[in-house]
């Protein structure tokens, strides 16, 4: 039921008008266009509603809240046109003063009037609603001069900052916020525009009359312009809520479809229990379904593009899906006959409509999965003919947390279980065939040759030949499979480790030098090379060759015992030498890292070394490091040589021992007496020859095994090098929340920070609140904590206490990478990439040339680029060495502004700019209405800052604008005095 309307009592205050006393939830009609209401106490909520017979009717839609010292303007809706209006509802006991529009206008024109900023706040609320989702296509030109002004199609213009403008279209047509449904034609009356509103010319040409407020006689015109703005606002709200109703209906339909999809998925999952490999989940789109199939193969959950992702700045939707799922992918081109080689699972596109399909290796070819049918089927020639040559390869990432080495091994061999079993089975077959050789040789000596049976000899010879050929084939297949699997494991492990390295927090990189990190990452490739076919085949064959001990035991347990002792002796030597090999390998790897780090530092500092005349000292230092590395290398090689010598000496010695002991067990040479139990251990000459052949295979197996173990122990030492990279968790966990599209509000609450747990406080209880579009600066002496606070804002450091909030969201629980992508950052030591100017600005984003030139103009770099021979395509060297310091800074600023971020953070980003260029950049940032956080040592660059925070010893000691702080005694004034001197 509608609340009773409030009574109006004459105001006892000096201001004209009536004072309305509203109880909580009491309504106030705002339908008089000749009235203005000032909220003096309490809060008034503004709602949109339909009107019938001059009274509110139907559902109310909340718009925004008006706190104390806020204005509300009346609007009379046209009921016949179903035009909605607004009504005020008291959120608490509220007092509202009602004034006539003419009285309000006179008050607004008076000196130091509070009515003008309150009017601008009302217009800004309207702007916020109407401009949502409509960003200007370029930098709006400021209407800073009154009079008639011509514009061409596509031009964007806006009032100057802090001014209200009356705008009249004389010819042509323009669109408010570039919206075709808000087209403004001639003879439609004036339009009131605030500082944050903008228009775009829609016709070929347009002429606009601009008028600034300042004459009391403008009241009727001002009222008419206000009514025009309110009518457009009412139209916008009606369209918006109609879209919301439609969207609600669509969401309900989508919800029902999702429920149906969930039911289908559940039933399919139940059916997949019998055939789990044939089950693939269905997702919202065919592309997402296809990528989800790949995710299921890799054990990775695939997510749709994050809400914070600006799809207009993404080269491909696959890239957005991969980023949201935290998995790497790259675009590849399919080679001729690509299906005959195993390249891993791929995402491809088929047909003219580029329907996504998944290609899965199977046997000697490929299977494919269509997202529509979600069934795995063989890839036939008709399907292959439809596939486009461009495809995507995905790379499986490490789990967020890896605690044991077995997890790394399981990851590296993921999907290769079949290859491992095949390699082992080939080794078993080759070993079993090899075990036939001693038996055949024994039969040849004991039976075939003594009986002079030529046919039997030929048969045994053919069997030996066939056995050798078969064993060679099995070994060849085993080696080729090992090579192929090793290469695929190497690619998977290397890409996963690089992916993990790129996901680590910046704090991690302070622990290691660049050379040491390079050595640690390269250790993966070295391990894979150490564990290639030359190592794994002897290891597997060596282990399997020990099966020949069964043959030794079968022929003679007496001799087999000696063979066992020989094997155990070799094992003890391997374990002893292997221990020293592992320890020396660890020291050698550390020495190689130190030398590599030193070389990188020397190359990067050649100019400094020459300036200081320290070439000889640098060489001496390098020689010291390199000599220590060579000593360890020689020591490791000596240990391996010892193992090789032992293997070479042990075989003839062991054979001699076996022959010496064989004298007592060969039939015909022992003393045979009736009833002597030792007679059962006697063997024939043929059996001894068979035993000796098996013993040779047995010793060869031990030799191969020991050599492989030494090589593997060296690889284990390298494995310890990559352990810190794997055990360190990624900077962004998989459960981190997406921040959405940032609006620009930043808050720091009671931050305390130390670089070490027992170190001094670098940031000591710092709090600050930066509003949307506000310009704040951080100043202070060197070491006061400014740059550290900036690193905390960007998530490079985590505070020990306190929190950082973006749009009210705690940064510690957000995807910090998604936050950084929405911040335009120019750091003090920012670097340019090798490439053209346009490549550096776009930074791999699909930006239009117009957008790039807008960023160039805002960075005051247009004139410099136009004077270059190749213009915007001029090549930039690594680090921008062929540009001046000011050009490098401006190019970094252009790169930061090209993506139209809502927040811009500058750390001494304009230190190399002159005053004129600095003014151009500041003016461009003013027009963009972005939140600015600037660290500056040159105080003249922050004169226009809304607030300046002065830091000293990790604390904020002063806050105010430039004029206020310059009049106060304190650190800021001291900084000014030093710079003036």
Secondary structure, 3 states (H helix, E strand, C coil): CCCCCCCEEECCCCCCCEEEEECCCCEEECCCCCEEEEEEECCEEEEEEEEECCEEEEEEEEEEEECCCEEEECCCCCHHHCCCEEEEEECCCEEEEEEEHHHHHHHHHCCCCCHHHHHHHHHHHHHHHHHCCCCCCCCCEEECCCEEEEEECCCEEEECCCCCEEEEEEECEEEECCCHHHEEECCCCCEEECCCCEEEECCCEEEEEEEECCCHHHHHHHHHHHHHHHHHHHHHHHHHHHHHHHHHHHHHHHHHHHHHHHHHHHHHHHHCCCCHHHCCCCCCCHHHHHHHHHHHHHCCCCCCCCCCCCHHHCCCHHHHHHHHHCCEEEEEECCCCHHHCCCCCEEEEECCCCEEEEEEEECCEEEEEECCCCCEEECCHHHHHHEEEEEEEEECCCCCCCCCHHHHHHHHCCCCHHHHHHHHHHHHHHHHHHHHHHHHHHHHHHHHCCCCCHHHHHHHHHHHHHHHHHHHHHHHHHHHHHHHHHHHHHHHHHHHHHHHHHHCCHHHHHCCCHHHHHHHHHHHHHHHHHCCHHHHHHHHHHHHHCCHHHHHHHHCHHHHHHHHHHHHHHHHHHHHHHHHHHHHHHHHHHHHHHHHHHHHHHHHCHHHHHHHCCHHHHHHHHHHHHHHHHHHHHHHHHHHHHHHHHHHHHHHHHHHHHHHHHCCCECCCCCCCCCCHHHHHCECHHHHHHHHHHHHHHHHHHHHHHHHHHHHHHHHHHHHHHHHHHHCCCCCCCCCECCCCCCCCEEEEEEEECCCCCCCCCEEEEEEEECCCCEEEEEECCCCCHHHHHHHHCCCCCCCEEEEEECCEEHHHECHHHHHHCEEEECCCCCCCCEEHHHHHHCCCCCCHHHHHHHHHHCCCHHHHHHCCCHHHCEECHHHCCCCHHHHHHHHHHHHHCCCCCEEEEECCCCCCCHHHHHHHHHHHHHHCCEEEEECCCHHHHCCCCEEEEEECCEEEEEECHHHHHHCCCHHHHHHHHHHC
